């Protein structure tokens, strides 16, 4: 469902400002990004994606809790990587890379998610070269930072 509610637009705009990938964009550019975001409601125990799945969307949690984990032999042996809640985001690297998911994501309690699908994101940056340039620069900085941290 497309985002039309003014309150949701305000929430997303504030979240985009705080996200490294979108932080260098101005207000009009954030508005362009928001046009490509949808919202979905997911019930408890819904598996959003599994390790090895293609990375085809990024998610921003409006409300609820998502568990990111590596599956064990049984659920009691799962290795929890993160518990994410309101305002948290995940999967953003999937928008810019061809990597597969490196963990599972499951809804812990009923959750509202803002979603940017890869195809919508690619359309956004192909139609907006200035946005593409800013996001590319930020992405390269993140890759450099991650590489330095891995090698430290």
C-alpha positions in Angstrom: 0.0 0.0 0.0 1.4 3.4 -1.0 2.1 5.9 1.7 -0.5 8.7 1.7 -1.1 9.4 5.4 0.6 12.7 6.4 1.6 11.3 9.7 3.4 8.4 8.0 5.1 10.7 5.5 6.4 12.8 8.4 7.6 9.7 10.3 9.4 8.3 7.2 11.0 11.7 6.4 12.5 11.9 9.9 13.7 8.3 9.7 15.3 8.9 6.3 17.2 11.9 7.7 18.7 9.7 10.4 19.7 6.9 8.0 23.3 7.2 6.6 22.2 6.0 3.2 19.7 8.9 2.8 21.0 11.5 5.2 22.7 13.7 2.6 19.4 14.1 0.7 17.4 17.3 1.0 13.7 17.6 1.8 12.5 17.4 -1.9 14.8 14.4 -2.5 13.3 12.7 0.6 9.9 13.4 -0.8 10.9 11.6 -4.0 12.2 8.6 -2.0 8.9 8.5 0.0 6.9 8.1 -3.3 8.6 4.8 -3.7 7.9 3.4 -0.2 5.0 1.2 0.6 3.7 0.0 4.0 2.7 -3.5 5.0 1.2 -5.1 8.1 2.7 -8.5 9.2 1.4 -10.9 11.9 3.5 -12.5 14.6 5.7 -15.4 13.4 5.7 -14.2 9.8 9.1 -15.0 8.2 10.1 -12.0 6.2 13.1 -13.6 4.6 15.6 -16.5 5.1 19.3 -16.6 4.9 20.4 -17.1 1.3 17.2 -15.4 -0.2 17.9 -12.7 -2.7 18.1 -9.2 -1.2 15.2 -7.4 -2.9 13.9 -4.9 -0.3 14.9 -2.8 2.6 12.7 -2.3 5.6 11.9 0.4 8.1 9.9 -0.6 11.2 7.1 1.8 12.0 5.9 -0.3 14.9 6.6 -3.8 16.1 9.6 -6.1 16.6 11.7 -8.1 14.1 14.1 -10.8 15.1 17.2 -11.2 12.9 18.8 -14.6 13.5 20.8 -17.5 12.2 18.7 -20.6 12.4 19.8 -23.4 14.7 18.8 -27.1 14.6 15.7 -26.1 16.5 14.4 -22.6 17.3 15.8 -22.8 20.8 19.3 -23.0 19.2 18.8 -20.0 16.9 21.6 -17.4 17.2 19.9 -14.0 17.5 21.8 -11.3 15.8 19.5 -8.4 16.6 16.1 -7.5 17.9 14.8 -4.5 16.0 12.0 -2.2 16.9 10.2 1.1 16.1 12.4 3.3 13.9 15.0 0.6 13.2 15.8 -0.3 9.6 17.5 -3.3 7.9 18.3 -4.7 4.5 19.5 -1.4 3.0 22.6 -3.0 1.5 20.2 -5.2 -0.6 19.2 -2.1 -2.6 22.7 -1.5 -3.8 24.3 -4.9 -4.0 23.6 -8.3 -5.5 24.3 -10.1 -2.2 21.9 -12.6 -0.7 20.4 -12.3 2.8 22.9 -13.3 5.5 20.4 -14.1 8.2 16.7 -14.8 8.7 14.1 -12.2 9.7 11.0 -13.0 11.6 8.2 -10.9 13.0 8.0 -11.2 16.8 4.8 -9.2 17.3 2.4 -7.7 14.8 4.5 -5.2 12.8 4.0 -2.3 10.5 6.8 -2.0 8.0 7.8 0.7 5.5 9.3 -1.1 2.5 11.5 0.0 -0.4 11.6 -2.6 -3.0 14.8 -2.9 -5.1 12.9 -2.4 -8.4 11.3 0.8 -7.0 14.7 2.0 -5.7 16.4 1.4 -9.0 13.6 3.3 -10.8 14.0 6.2 -8.3 17.8 6.5 -8.9 17.5 6.1 -12.7 14.9 9.0 -12.8 16.9 11.2 -10.3 20.6 11.4 -11.1 21.3 13.8 -8.2 19.8 11.4 -5.7 21.7 8.5 -7.3 25.0 10.4 -7.0 24.4 11.2 -3.3 23.4 7.7 -2.4 26.3 6.2 -4.4 28.7 8.4 -2.5 27.3 7.3 0.8 27.2 3.7 -0.2 30.9 3.8 -1.1 31.8 5.4 2.3 29.9 2.6 4.0 31.7 -0.1 2.0 35.1 1.5 2.9 34.2 1.8 6.5 33.0 -1.9 6.7 36.2 -3.0 4.9 38.4 -1.1 7.4 36.5 -2.6 10.4 36.9 -6.1 9.0 40.6 -5.6 8.5 41.2 -4.0 11.9 
